[in-house]
Amino acid sequence: MLSFEAIGHGQAAITGDYVILPDEVEGVLRTLRSNGIEVTALHSHMLMDSPHVLYAHFWARGDPAALARGLRAALDQTKSGA
């Protein structure tokens, strides 16, 4: 889930989360951070789920196109096939 909101002057604010597998965490978090997107939380909801999934929450503001490229780059670090 993610949300883009115009905040004026050609800027946007984004917030949301990725549902990721444990072996995707390092790549997704590194990619978000390298694109100026702050990771605000990483957690799980279940202990015995299969496959085990984690939730990586994020937030940023800036140029909408640059933010979208960063989000896409992070998505490319997953096995989602998107």
N, C-alpha and C positions, 0 to 999 in steps of 0.2 A: 504494500500500500504506500502511496506517496501523494503529496499535495504540493502544488505550485500555487503561489498567490502573488499577484502583482503588488509591489509596494511603492511604485512611483519611480520616476526618472529612469525608466527602462530596466529597473531591477526587479528581482523576484525573491521571495522567500520560499524555501522548500522544507518539508519535514516528512518523515515516513519511516518505514522499516523494510528490511529484507528478511525473508525467512530462508536460512541457509543451513547447509550441512556442516558439521564440525571441520571437515577438511577444506572448506571454502572460506572459513573465517579470516585467515591471515591475508589472503589475496583481496577479499572484498574490503576489509577494513583499511588495508594499506592503500588501495585504489581510491576509496572515498577520501581519505585524509590527503592524499597527494593531489586531489582535485579541489581542495579547499572546503570539503564537506566534513563537518564535525560529527564524530560518532558519539552519541550521547548515552547509549546503553547497549549492552550485550547480555542476553539472558535466555533462559529456557522456561517453558511453562510446565513441562512434564519431566519425569525422571526415567520412565521406562518406555518412552515412545520408540517406535521403530518405523522408519529411520529416525534417529534423534535429530531434532532440528533446533536451531538457535535463532533468536530475533535480534537483528542489528538495527538499532534506531539511529537516525541521523537528522541533522539540521544544518542549514546554510542559507546565506543570502548573497546575491550577486547577479551577474549576467545570466539571463535564463538559458541561453544557448550553451554557455560554458557549463552551467549546472547540469543540463540535460546530458551533455557529453560525459561528464563525470559519473552520473548515474548509470549511463549505458556502459561505460568502462567497468564499473563495479559489477553490473549484471553479467558482463562477459567473463567475469571471474568465477561464475557459477556453472553448474551442469544443467541449467534450466532449459537450454535449447532455444531460448528466446532470441 
